[in-house]
Amino acid sequence: MSGKRLMAAALAVALLQTGFLGWIIAGRAAVLRSGTEVLLKVEPVDPRDLLRGDYVRLSYEISRIPVSMIENLPTQGSSGARTLIVRLAEGGDGYWHPRTAWLDAAPAPAGPGEVDIAGQMAEGRNLADPGASVSPRYGIERYYVPEGEGLAIERDMRLRDFAVKVAVARSGRAQIKALLDGDTTLFEEPLY
């Protein structure tokens, strides 16, 4: 292969990689910019991984959805890996709460004052027991913070109310916009 061809191939690969990274960043920024903003109350969680840097593990009311809330349960009762769509509505307390849920897709778009958030359920969930619950992952279960602040925030979460502002796209994809300690914004995500 000649030097010019090698240079052209290297340039093409570099452009593809740059384009792919730009696509990922632009997709995240699009959700933050134009997604419906909801406020979710945070529930404290213990575990932490010191090898990945400082972050706060987050859990929410929507982290445990009762099977009885899912309207289109399969007849056989167990489930492979599936998407769970949870319809949220704003409560009188300012936080958004789950109202109903569906496997794979909602039968109709969310109405005014509602938003649908999409979570991924693990394989092998038994949906036959109406008293059981499922734990979907929405991609908003971790929030990275400056070094040395994660443990203090996790400790404070046990003492007072924390929340996150979340932007939810029409597709149900969610991104954390900000971490709040009561009414005080601790950290806010930049678009880029």
Secondary structure, DSSP 8 states (H G I E B T S, - for coil): --HHHHHHHHHHHHHHHHHHHHHHHHHHHHHHHHSEEEEEEEE------GGG-SEEE-EEGGGSEEGGGBSS--TT-EE-SEEEEEEEEE-TTSSEEEEEEEESS-SS---TTEEEEEEEE-TTEE-S-TT-EE--B-S-SEEE--TT-HHHHHHHHTTS-EEEEEEE-TTS-EEEEEEEETTEEEEE----
